[in-house]
Amino acid sequence: MQNNKSNGNKMKTGILTFIQLLPVLFSMLLLAAHFLRADIIPLVILSLLMPIGLFIRKAVIARIFQIILILGSIEWIRTTFLLVAIREQQGQPWTKLVVILASVAFFTFASLFVFFLKNLKKRYGLNKSR
């Protein structure tokens, strides 16, 4: 009976972990699509394969993903400025573009905060004092 309860708790924790990591996974998928559009295939592959690293329960993995998400946000902001300049040059509207890409940049940046959730801090050993 105890073993069933333990398995049930592990399954609930696993589902919770997956749900909590969804913003990170979605951010990586968005970055892969962005790099695919820019025809930067090595970064597409990297963006698609990196989430496999989330199975490794080490603090360094969480920190690497946080850095990648910050860099991803910076890339979205850089792309926004680049595309606005192109649109302005062509006399095209760019307001919607800014709203959409700023939202994507914010979402990507905000995704790094999932690693501050209790369950993920425990999973990646981030709650250990130094």
C-alpha positions as CSV (number, residue, x, y, z in Angstrom):
1,M,0.0,0.0,0.0
2,Q,2.8,2.4,0.9
3,N,4.5,1.7,-2.4
4,N,1.4,2.8,-4.4
5,K,1.2,6.0,-2.4
6,S,4.9,6.7,-3.1
7,N,4.4,6.1,-6.8
8,G,1.4,8.3,-6.8
9,N,3.3,11.2,-5.2
10,K,6.2,10.7,-7.6
11,M,3.8,10.9,-10.6
12,K,2.2,14.0,-9.2
13,T,5.6,15.6,-8.7
14,G,6.6,14.6,-12.2
15,I,3.5,16.1,-13.7
16,L,3.9,19.3,-11.7
17,T,7.6,19.5,-12.8
18,F,6.6,19.2,-16.4
19,I,3.9,21.9,-16.1
20,Q,6.3,24.2,-14.3
21,L,8.9,23.7,-17.0
22,L,6.5,24.4,-19.9
23,P,7.4,28.1,-20.1
24,V,11.1,27.1,-20.5
25,L,10.2,24.5,-23.1
26,F,8.0,26.9,-25.0
27,S,10.7,29.7,-24.9
28,M,13.2,27.3,-26.3
29,L,10.8,26.3,-29.1
30,L,10.2,29.9,-29.9
31,L,13.9,30.5,-30.1
32,A,14.3,27.5,-32.4
33,A,11.6,28.9,-34.7
34,H,13.3,32.3,-34.7
35,F,16.7,30.7,-35.6
36,L,15.0,28.6,-38.3
37,R,13.5,31.7,-39.9
38,A,17.0,33.3,-39.8
39,D,18.5,30.0,-41.3
40,I,20.9,29.5,-38.4
41,I,20.5,25.7,-38.3
42,P,23.1,25.0,-35.5
43,L,21.2,27.2,-33.1
44,V,17.9,25.6,-34.2
45,I,19.3,22.2,-33.3
46,L,20.8,23.5,-30.1
47,S,17.5,25.1,-29.1
48,L,15.6,21.9,-29.7
49,L,18.1,19.6,-28.0
50,M,18.9,21.7,-25.0
51,P,15.7,20.9,-23.1
52,I,16.9,17.3,-22.8
53,G,19.4,18.7,-20.3
54,L,16.5,19.5,-18.0
55,F,16.5,15.8,-17.0
56,I,19.8,16.4,-15.3
57,R,19.1,17.3,-11.7
58,K,22.0,19.7,-11.1
59,A,22.0,23.3,-10.0
60,V,24.3,24.2,-12.9
61,I,21.7,23.1,-15.4
62,A,19.1,25.5,-13.9
63,R,21.7,28.3,-14.0
64,I,22.7,27.5,-17.6
65,F,19.0,27.7,-18.6
66,Q,18.5,30.9,-16.8
67,I,21.5,32.4,-18.7
68,I,20.2,31.1,-22.0
69,L,16.8,32.6,-21.3
70,I,18.4,36.0,-20.6
71,L,20.4,35.7,-23.8
72,G,17.2,34.7,-25.6
73,S,15.4,37.7,-24.3
74,I,18.2,39.9,-25.5
75,E,18.0,38.3,-28.9
76,W,14.3,39.1,-29.1
77,I,15.0,42.7,-28.2
78,R,17.8,42.9,-30.8
79,T,15.5,41.4,-33.4
80,T,12.8,43.9,-32.5
81,F,15.1,46.9,-33.1
82,L,16.4,45.4,-36.3
83,L,12.9,44.8,-37.7
84,V,11.6,48.2,-36.6
85,A,14.5,49.8,-38.5
86,I,13.6,47.8,-41.6
87,R,9.9,48.6,-41.3
88,E,10.6,52.3,-40.8
89,Q,12.9,52.3,-43.8
90,Q,10.2,50.8,-45.9
91,G,7.5,53.1,-44.5
92,Q,5.6,50.2,-43.0
93,P,3.8,50.1,-39.7
94,W,5.7,48.5,-36.8
95,T,3.6,49.0,-33.7
96,K,2.1,45.4,-33.7
97,L,5.6,44.0,-34.4
98,V,6.9,45.7,-31.2
99,V,4.0,44.6,-29.1
100,I,4.4,41.0,-30.2
101,L,8.2,40.7,-30.0
102,A,8.3,42.6,-26.7
103,S,5.8,40.2,-25.3
104,V,7.9,37.2,-26.5
105,A,11.0,38.8,-25.0
106,F,9.2,39.4,-21.7
107,F,7.8,35.8,-21.7
108,T,11.3,34.4,-22.4
109,F,12.8,36.5,-19.6
110,A,10.0,35.6,-17.2
111,S,10.5,31.9,-17.9
112,L,13.8,31.9,-16.0
113,F,11.8,32.5,-12.8
114,V,10.3,29.0,-12.8
115,F,13.5,27.8,-11.3
116,F,12.6,29.8,-8.1
117,L,9.5,27.6,-7.6
118,K,9.8,25.3,-4.6
119,N,9.5,22.1,-6.5
120,L,12.1,23.1,-9.1
121,K,14.5,24.5,-6.5
122,K,14.3,21.1,-4.8
123,R,14.7,19.2,-8.1
124,Y,17.8,21.1,-9.1
125,G,19.3,21.5,-5.7
126,L,19.0,25.3,-5.7
127,N,17.8,25.6,-2.1
128,K,21.1,24.5,-0.6
129,S,22.9,27.2,1.3
130,R,26.5,28.0,0.4
